[in-house]
Amino acid sequence: MTEDEFMGNLYQRFPVTIEKGLGSRVWDTDGNEYIDCMGGYGVALVGHRNERVVNALKSQLEKIITVHSSLYNKTREEFLRMLISIAPKGLSQVHLTNSGAESIEAAIKFARKFTGKKGMIAMNGSYHGKSMGALSLTFNPKYRKMFQPLVEKTSFAKFGDIESLRSTIDEDTGFIILEPIQGESGINVAPEGFLQEIRKLCDEKRILLIFDEIQTGLGRTGRMWASEHWNTSPDIMCLAKGIAGGVPMGATLVKSEILRIMSKGEHTSTFGGNPLSCAAGIATLQVLTQDGLIENAEKMGKKFYEGLENLKEKHKIVREIRGKGLMIGVELRFDVKNILMDGIKSGVLFLYSGRNILRLLPPLVISEEDVTKVLETLDILFSKEEKRRNV
């Protein structure tokens, strides 16, 4: 009997049953060890079983697990203060949620009420989640087509093309949303100047700018926020993934004038901001700001890129390397299924972004030794695949 008997056919499953983890490594129920470049789709940001996070959870469990936001709680207050202290300029208010999709849903409602406009613009290749509002802003037709009609007045512009975006705007456009680096569609990095041009355009047209930093934020790209690479701040920013060290949590950060227009009861969450998640969130922010993880993400990212570029020169199967920090895409000339499965047999868990792109989202604690091992493994796997395909 397996999980599949109860969970349906909703997930792409890998033939591994994970039992425990530590740092950038995990072990299955047979005791096999893996370097984790999947990282729970980016959730294992500060490493599996991070000591600060574990201790914070243990301590909070001895106090109280849940306090609804209709009551005050000091753990929640401390987390909010810490989060705002590192937030992009101007983002001084927070709505706490339980996931990335919930953070996007909140952003949609806040923006619509503040602007009084219905129009929403996202990017070709975007991914913002699969709940109905978030799905409306997600580009891939395979996710959308069976669930129409979605939220009205949604348009898409070409990622990286400011003129395409300009031509998509109309008098009812309330906000523009984008990922500074697109994750699901293949680790597509915003071209130089694009974020700054959007910021200027939004200011000219009095349109809100929303950054989805759910996958890119919190040190993943070698900066606290990916938007720092382009010195640009949004009006609203959505977070989740590793914000609480693996415990479910999301956050929508907004300028104070935006959240001020919401009335009591218009948008709430039963579990959002529970003390357990907030305690883990405090520990996670401490790890990121005090333990050198952002610097390590930049350093290990550079080592990965250098090694992957060398593999690109060696292997015809590799088409392009993209990304920043420890958010890396390796575009191949063929589908990645064999690489994923052979990787498991070789002790490395890889992720994918579409049928022909390997995605690497390892914990930010990954060591130079593990990066070297992953590169050596990829060298072997690429050679094997090329032999299989007679390249």
N, C-alpha and C positions, 0 to 999 in steps of 0.2 A: 504493500500500500504506500503510495507517495502523495505529495501535495497536489499533483495534477488531478487526482480524483475529486478534489474539493474546490480547487481554484479556477477551474475552467481553462480555456485556451487564450488567456489574455496576455501572457508574457512569453517572450522568446527565452526559452530555458536552456541553460548549459548543464552538461552532465556532471555536476560537482555539488556535493552536499557539504557546505562550510559549517564548521563547528566552533572554531575560535580564531582570534586574530590578535596581532600585536604589532604596532607600528605599521610598516608597509607590507607585512606578510600575513597570510592566513593559512589555516590548516583544515583539511577535510576530515570526515569521520573515519577515514582509513589511515590518518596520520600523515598524508601527503602534504608537503609544504609548497606554497605558491607566493611569488612576488605579485602583489595586487596592483596592477595598472588599470583595473576597472574602478576601484575605489568607491563602490556603491554608487556609480554614476556621479561621482564627485562629492558624495556625502561624507566619506571617510577622510575629510580634509586634514585634520590634525593627527591622523593615524588611528588605527584600531586600538581600543582600550587605552587611550591616552590617560596617563596617570592623573593629571589635573582634573580631567573630566570625570573619571571614575571616582575620585575622592570627593568632588563636588556633589555628585549624585548620591553617594553614600551619606554624606552629611545632610543633604536636603531630605532624603528619605526618612531620616530620624526625626524631622520636624513636621513637615506636612507636604503632601503631594499636589493637591489641587486647591487653588484659591481663585474663584471667578473674579473677573475684572470689575465687578460691581463692588468688590471689597479691595482694600489696599493691601500690598504685600511688599516688604522691604527687599526681598530677593529680586522681584520684578523691577522695582525702582532702581536697584543697583545695575541690573543688566541694561535698562534703558539709558541710564546716564553714561555707561561705558560705550554703548553703541553710538549714541549721538556724539560722543567725544571724538570718534574716529570717522564720522560720516562726512560725505562731501559737503562743501560749503552751502549753507542755507537750508539743509535738511534737518529740521529741529524737532519734528514730531514723528511718532511711530505708531502704527497699528500692527499688533502682533497676531500672527496666524499660525497654521500648522504645516504649511507646505508652500511650494512655489506657485502652484496654480491658484491657491487661495490669495496669495500676495498680489497676483495679477488681477484677480477678480476685484479685490479692494481698490486697486489703482484705477480700474475702469470706472467704478462708481464714483470715486473721489473726483476724477477728472471730469466726468460728465456733469456732476452737480456744480462743480466750480465754474466750468466754462459755459454751462447751459447749452452746449453743442453736442450733437449725436455722432459726428463723423470721427472715425478711428482709422489711422494709417499705420500699418505694420510693413515689414520688409519681405520681399521674395526670399524664401529660404528660412523664414523665421520659425521659431518654436517657443511657445509660451505656456504650454500645458494642454490638457485635454478636457477640463471642465468646460461648460458651454461658452462662457465668456472668453476664457483663455484660448479655447479652440477656435473661436472666431478670429483670433489674431495669429493663429498658427497656419503657415502657408500650405504645407503639403496636402494635396487633395485627397490622398488615401486616408488621412485622419478625419477629413471634413465631410466627404460626399454623402455618407450614410446618415448624417445627423442634421442635415439641413431641415428647416431654416435655422441658421445661427443668428447671432446678434446683428441687427441691421446696420447699415452705413459703415461697413468695413471695406477698406481699400488696401492694396499692396503696391509698394514702389520698389524699384530695383535697388538692392543693397549696394551701397557705394556710389550711387549715381544721384547727385544733388538735383540735376535737372529733371530726372524722372520723378523725384519726390516733389519738387516744386509744381510740376504739372498735375500731380495727384491731389494737391490741396484744393479745397473749395471753401466757400463761406461758412459751411457747417462743420469744418474740421476742428475738433476739440483737442486732440493730442496725436503725437507721433511716438511710437514705441519701437525700440530696437535693442538687440544684444550687441554690445561693443565688439564681441567676437561671437559669431554664430556657432553654436555647439552641435545640435542635432543634424544640421545640414552639411557638416563637414569641416568644422573649425575654420570658418571664413573670417579673416581679420579685417576690420574696417580699414579702408584705404586712408593714408595720411591726409588729414584735413577734413575728412568727411564728417566726423562728429562736431568739429568746430563750425562747419558750414551749416549743419542742422541746427545747432544752438542759435546761430545768428538768424537763420530763417524763422525759427520758432519765436524769437524775440520780436522780429519784424511783424509777424502775422498774429502775435498774441495767442500762440498755440503752446500747450504744455508739452514738454519733452520728458518721456519716461524711459529710463534705462532698466532693462532686465539684466541684473547682475547675479541672477540665481546661480549660474554655473561659473561665471567669470570673477565674481567678487571674493572678498576675504582672503586675498593673497594668492589666489590660484595662478595669476599671470605674472607674479613677481612684483606686483604693486598691491596695496590694500584693495583698490578698486581698479578694474581694467580701464575705466574712463580716465584715470590719472595718466595713462600713456599718452593721452591727447589733451590733457589739461582742460577737461570739459566736465561741467556739473549739470545734472538733470534737475527737473522740478519734482519728480517722483522717482524713487528707486526701489526695485523689488529684490528681495533676498530670500534664500532658503538653503537647500542642500546642507552644507557642513556647518551652518551657523551655530548649532548646538552640539557639535562633536559627534553627531550620529543620532541624537534624539530628535524626533520630528519637531520642526519649528520653521516658521517663515516670518518675514517682516516687510511691511510697506513703509518706507521712509518718505516723508513729504514736507514741503514748506508749510510753515504754520498757517499762512493765509488760506491754504487749500483745505486743510483738515478742519479749520475753524467753521467752514460753511456746513459741515455735516451736523445733523441734529441727533440728539440722544436716541439710541435704538435703531438708527437707520442702517448701521452696519456693525455687527458684533460677532463674537466667537466664544462658544462655551469653553473650549480648551485653550484658546489662544492666550499666551502669556502665563501658562501654569508655572508654578515655582520650580518644578523639576526641570522643565526645559530651560527656564531662565538661569537656574544654577549651572546647568551644563553650558549655556551660552556665555555666562561670565567666565567660566574656566576656558572656553574656546577662545574668547577674545584675549584673555591673559596669555594663552599659549602663542597666539599670533603676534602679539605686541611685545612679549618679553622673552620668548624662546628662540627667536631667529628663524622662524619658519618661512616668512616672506622672503628673506634673504636667501634661504636655502632653495626656495622655489625658483628664484631667478638663477642661482648658481647651477642647480641640477638641470634646469631647463636648458641652459646654454650647453651643458655637457650632452644632453640628449640631442639637441639640434646638430651639434658638431658631429656626433656619432651617426646620426641619421643621414646627414648630408654625405658622409663618407659611404654609407651603405647605398645611397642613391647613385653615387658614382660607380659603385661596384655591381649593382643589380639593376637590370633593365626593367624588372617588375615594378620598381618604385618610380612614380611620376612626379610627386611634389611633397614637400614637407611644409606644414603651416602651423601657426600658433604663436603663443607667448607663454613664457614660464613653463608651468607644468600642465598646460592645456594644449595638447599636441595632436595634430592630424597627420597621418601618413597616407597619402592617396596612392593606391596601387592601380595597375593596369587591368587587374582582374578582381573578381569578388574575393572577400576576405575570409570566407567560411573556413577554408582549410587552415589558414593561419591561426584563426581563433581556436580551432579544435586541436591543432598540433601544439599550440602554445600551452594549452592545458596539460597535455602529455609531457611538455618540457618544463612545467613548473612556473608558468607565467599566465596570469589572467589578463587578457586584453579586452577592450571594448570596441565597438564599431560605430560608424556614423554613415548610414547608408550602406549600400552593398559593397563598395570598393574602398572604403576609408577606415583604417585603423585609428581608433581614438585612444589616447593615453591620458588618464586622469588619476595618476597615483597620489597617495597621501603626500602632503608637503614635507613629511619627515623622511622621505625616501633618501637612502644613502648613496654615495658615489659607487660603492660596491654593488648595490642592487641595480643602479643605472647601467653599469658596465655589464652585469649579467644579462639584463634585458636586451642590450644591444648585441651581445654575443649570441643570444637566443634568436633574435630576429635575423641575424646574418645566416644562421643555419636554416631557419624556416624559409627565408627568401630563396636560398639555394635549392631547397627541397621543392618548393613550389615551381621554380623555374624549370627544374628537371622534370617535374610532373607535366608541365605544359610545353616542354621542348622549346623553351625560350633561349 
